[in-house]
């Protein structure tokens, strides 16, 4: 199997699915001739032409509104928002139309579309380029919210998202777009949306994360094993809606201790819901309070202070040791 970056794996998913299904259309700002700002759509314009790799004006409301119309008509649009911080301009279309169409039409219409967006911090970007606002979409009924953590699951999940009968928000952690490579099979591979996976097995502590934060979480788990002899089980959520609580609550019952890691702001963030479900289903098995390692409740800082905002392996390790000491 070829080793690929996440950018290459996403491009492979789009290339193969567009070849297989002529209903699949990519649209967004600079996705055509330029191949996207991060080059995820590179080569699609040359292969499939301007009618299936569509350069749009700079208008997120127009991009999403057009994609909704395409989807209701029977196409399978993949709309790119250049940075997730620009998605707010299309929020009314997403919440009031894409998410509600199946309910509003009593099942007559569905909206099989994907909205892709690079998200989160870590690349020294400008304001509105570094948000982690996945809670908005995970909180919205009618939407699915997917966040891959590496090249292989990004490719598999994007294929599944394109084929899904309902709208999928697909957030891509841009800090790991080219950070590492994984083996990705040339043949088709999909993953079920709404299923988490065990990224590392253990018995002493449960660590739950997703997206780019899987790397510092796994690094902390390895350090715990090397320095403390503690075997941490690491859960990769992959999807926030549907949220697979079966796996992490079962792990919590096994280990009795839980640390949740995410880049999004702490207050009302995904970690709060994860902790609540863990308490509801595993309370009597817990041996220590649940710890959260998150971003802070501030606007994501620029340049010089960005790394201080982001959770890192040391913060995760400190939280784990505090949990284990109780």
N, C-alpha and C positions, 0 to 999 in steps of 0.2 A: 504493500500500500504506500502511496505517496504521502510524504509529510507536508502538511499545509498550515499556513496561518489561518486565522479566523476569516480574514478578508477573502482569501482564496477559497476557503470552504463555502462561504456564503455565495460567492460567485459561481462555484460549481453547482450549488443547489439551484440557483436561478437559471443558469445555462441549461441544465438537464431538464428542468421542469418546463421551460419555455419550448424546448425541442419536443417534449412529450405531449404538451397540451397547448394548442394555439389560442386558448382563451386567456392564458397568462400574459398580462401586460404590465410592464414596469413604467412608472411615471414619477416625476419629481424634478426638482431643480438640479440641472447639470448632470442628470443620470444618463443621458444619451451620448452625445458626441464626446463629452469629457470623461465619461465613465464614473461619475459621482465624485464628491469631494474626497472620499477615502478610497476610491477606485473599486468599490464593491461591485458596481455594474459595468466594469470595464469589458469592452468587447461585445456587449449585447447589442449595441446600436449597429455595429458592422455586420453582425450575424443575422439579426432579426428585423432591422430596418426601423425607420422613424415612426411607424404605426404601432410598434410593439415595445419600443424603448423611447419613451416620449419625454422630451424636454419641455417643462412647463414654465410659465412665468413665476416670478418670486411672489407666491401667494399661497400660503398653506391652506387657507379656507377653500380656495379653488381646487387645489390638488386633492384634498380629502373629499370635497363635495363631488368632484368629477368621478373619483374612485367609487364612491357610494352608488352613483348612478350606473356606472359600468357593472358593478357587482349585482345590483338588482336586475339589470338587463340580462345577466347570465355569464358575464366575463369573470375573470379571476385576477383583479388588479393587485399589484404590489406597489403601494405608494411609499416613497421615501421622503421623510422629513429630514432636512439636511443635518440639523441638530435637534435633540429632543426639546431644548429650550424654546424652540419656535413652534411647538405643537399647540400652544395655547390659542394661537390665532384660529385653529381649526377645532377647538374643543367643543363648540356648539354643534358642529356636524357630527363629531364622534359620539357625544353623549345623547344628543336629542334625535339623531337619525340612525347612525350605524348601530348603536347599541339597542335601540328600541324597535327596529323595523320588524323583526320577527313577531314580537309581542303586539305591536300596533296593527299588523296585518293579520293577526290570528294564524300565523304560520304560512300565510300565502307567499310571502317574500322572505328570503334570507339575504344576508350581506356577506358573501364569501370573499373577504378582502383582508389584506395584511397591511399594516402601517409599520414600516421599518423606521427606526431612528437610532443613530448613535447617541449614547447617553453616558452620564456620570463624568467624574473628574479624572485627573491624573495625566493630562497631556498639555498643561499650561495654556489652556484656552481662555478666551475672553468671556465676559459676562454673558449669561443666557446660553452658554455652551457646555455647562458642567453640572446641570441639575440631575438629581435622582428623585424624580417625582412619580415613581411607579405606583405609589399608593393611590394616586388619583384614579388610575385605570383599573387597578385590582379592586377598588371600592365600587366600581360602576357595574351594575347588573347588565348582562348582555355582551360584555367584552371578555376576551381571554387575554391574559397578560403573561408573556413568555420572556425569559431572560436567560440566554445560554451562558455557559462558563468557559467554553473552549471550542476549538475548531470543529471537532467531530460532532458534538451535540448541537452546535450551531447549525451545521448543514442538515442534520437529521430533523431538527425541530422546525427549520424554515420550510422544508418540504411538507411536513405535517401541517404547518400553519397555512400554507398556500392551498392545501386540499381541504381544509376545515370549512364546514358550511357556515360558520359565523365569523364575525370580525375578530382579528387577532392583533393586539398591540405587541410588536416584537422589538424589544429594546436590546441594542447591541452595545456591550461595554467597550467603548472605543480605546480605553487604555490597554486592552489586551488584543486589539485588532492584529497587531504584528509582534506581540511580546513573546510568543512561543509558537512552536509547531507541534502538531499531533498527526498520527497516521489517520488518514481519511480514505475509506474504500471508494474505488471508482464506481462500483455498483451501487444501486439505490439502497439507501438506509433511512428509515424514519424512526421517530420516537413518539410515543403517545403524549399528547399535551395534557398536563395535569398529573404527571407522575414524577416524583422525586427519585433520587438514586443515592445509594451509599457510596461516597467517594473514598472513604477509608473506614475500615471496620475497627471497632474497639469495644471495650466493656466498662471503662471507668468514667467516661464523660461523653456527653453528646454535644457536638458543635454543629450549628445549623447556619448555612449561608447560601449565597447565590451570586452569579455574575462574576465580576472582577474580584470580589472579596473572597472567593474560594481560594485564591492563591495565598494570601496571608493567613487564612484559616488553616489550610493544609500545612503551611510552614510552621505555624504554632503547634499544630498537632505532632509534627515530626520532632520538634524541639522538646515537647513534653515527653515523648517516648525516649529520646536520647538522654535528657538531663534528669527526668523525674521518674522514669519507668512507668509512666501513665499511658495507657492506650485509649486514645480519644476516637470516638466514632464521629465521622464527618458526613453530614447530609447535605447534598446539593439539591436545592428545591427545584430549579429549572423553570418552574412556573409558579406565579403568585395567584393566578386565577385561571382554572381551578387550583386550589391549594391542597396538596396532598398531605393531610395531617396524619394519616395512618402511619407512615414510616417514622416521622420524627417523634410522635407521641409514644410509639412502641419502643423506640430507642431510649426515650427519657425514662420509661418504666424499667428498662434494663439497667441503665447506668445510674439513675437517681440524681444526675447533675446536668445542667444545660447552660450553654453559652450560645447566644444568637449574635451573628455578625452581619451588619449591612451598612452600606455607605450613605443611605438616605438619612434625613434628619431623624432625630430620636423621637420627638413627640408625635404621636399618632402614626408612627412609621410601621412598616411590615412586622418589625420585631414585636410590637405590642400585640398584634393578632396572633402571632406564633406563640408567644408566651401565654396568652389567654387560653388558647386551645390546649396547650400543654398542661396548664393548671386544671382545666375542666376534665381532661381525660386521664391525667397521670398524677394528680396531686398527692395521693397517698403513698406514692412510690418515690417522691422527691426527697432528697436528703439535704438540700441547700436551696436558697433563693435562686431564681433564674437570673442570669447576668446578660446584659445587652452591651455590645460594643458597636457604636454607630457614629455617623456624622453628627455634628453639633447643630443646634437650632439657630443657625445663622445663614446668611447668604454664603454660598461657597466662595471662599476667598480666592483672590487672583495670585498667580505666579509664586511669590516668595513664601506665602503662608499656605499654599494648597496642600502640601504634604502633611502639615500639622493638622489639617482638618480630616484627612483620610485615615480610617482605621488601618493599622499595620500589624505585623506579626507580634511586635512587642506588646501592644495594647491588648491583643487577643490573648497572648500568653499570660499577661498579668491578671486578666479577668478569670482565666481558667484556673490559675493558681489560687486566687481568692475563693473561687467556688469550691475547690478541692480542700481548702483549709477549714471549711465549716464543719 
